[in-house]
Amino acid sequence: MSIKALVLLFVFSAISLSGCMFNVHPNPKKPNPIDNTLTSTPSFRPNETDQVSENAQETTGVLTLGESLSLALMKNPALAAFSWEMKARDAARIQAALLPNPELNFEIENFAGSSPLQGVDQAETTISLGQLIELAGKRSKREQVASLNRDLAGWDYETLRLDLFTEVTKSFIEVLGDQKKVALSEDLLKLAKQLSEAVSKRVNAGKVSPVEEIKANVALASAKIDLDRVKRTLQASRKVLAAMWGSTFPKFQSVKGALSVPTSLPAFDQLIDRLSRNPELARWATELARRKAVIHLEKAQSTPDITIGGGFRQFNESDATAFVAGISIDLPVFDRNQGRIGEAQAQHSKALAEQHATVLRLRTMLSEAYRTLSTTHAAAEGLKNELLPGAELTFEAVSEGYRLGKFDLLDVLDAQRTLAQARAQYLQAQIDHQQSLADVERLIGERLDRKKFITK
């Protein structure tokens, strides 16, 4: 290897090492809010009997809530698309940590001119390497901002996942409620058939007018129409649930769950204490850290970088060589990055105000959701303990009285209609209560342990 090549290699190594010396990481990386695999256990957990599985496959039989959440977690298109955003943030973080590339310069002077510089005999050839050295820890600060950007994407993923789990839960409740509505309509159809048969026997025995048989048949036809309607509604809600994991047609036959209403509710103060688990609120700690890191980066940008270089020059006239070295630095006379620093500081102040606004907004939403939860709870309890038992007893008494000839058909039909309405109202109250419970769980960022406030 020639002396010139050795000198060039030495200069390049010195420049590269000097660049590394000015870029030491000041702090270790903070843990991300979620795992890199995007398959960590969700913060919005199902009940103990409905644990999420990472290898979920849609069943062709009975589907549980836990299985629905697993399918959505693993196969939802929106979550799948977000994984690419996470990879993009990781790539940006890698790029931010890279050193600036060195520059190779080649210059030839004093050639192809006028006599005596017509040829290259008196030319001067210079080969040099230059390296930009970032001062004030710019690279480490830039990497920190990129790392916090990645963490923010993790919190955004948590929010998206929580929203998805809430939608799946509410869709599951709709399917479960529609199934129970079908069962309720089938029971009412059975009652209508029994009533129609009883009226037909009394008409054949000459005890009542044939007009009553027509009325009974009309009620029977109405029950059939209602059953067909709720079955169609069930088909639609099943498709909505299956769409949560990207399926165009549901494979499951039915869903399994309970719409029971707890005898008591958790205190509002307990829910307020859990509000900090909401990723929309939890993300602001990372957001403020990122805004602060941007301020530090912009202040570092006000420190000018230096470029050092070195190489050798050859003089063709005398075939002599000489080393060359240089250093350049910007003079911060006009641009001291004061505008960017002021912008970063304003953005940090804005983030503080937005954090406060988020707290107030979520508290207000939780207050409204809890009010709805309390209202639906009271309605369900009233229907269960007062209206429904009375309607059942009335229908049984009127039906028995009709067989004994004490009541006419209109009384029976009115009692049957009252019973149907009471059962439908109670079922809808159960559905509404479970939906409002899902809204509360969305705001506190986790499933409530119903065992703590449900008395069996």
Order of alpha helices (4+ residues) and beta strands (2+ residues): alpha-beta-alpha-alpha-beta-beta-alpha-alpha-beta-alpha-alpha-beta-beta-alpha-alpha-alpha
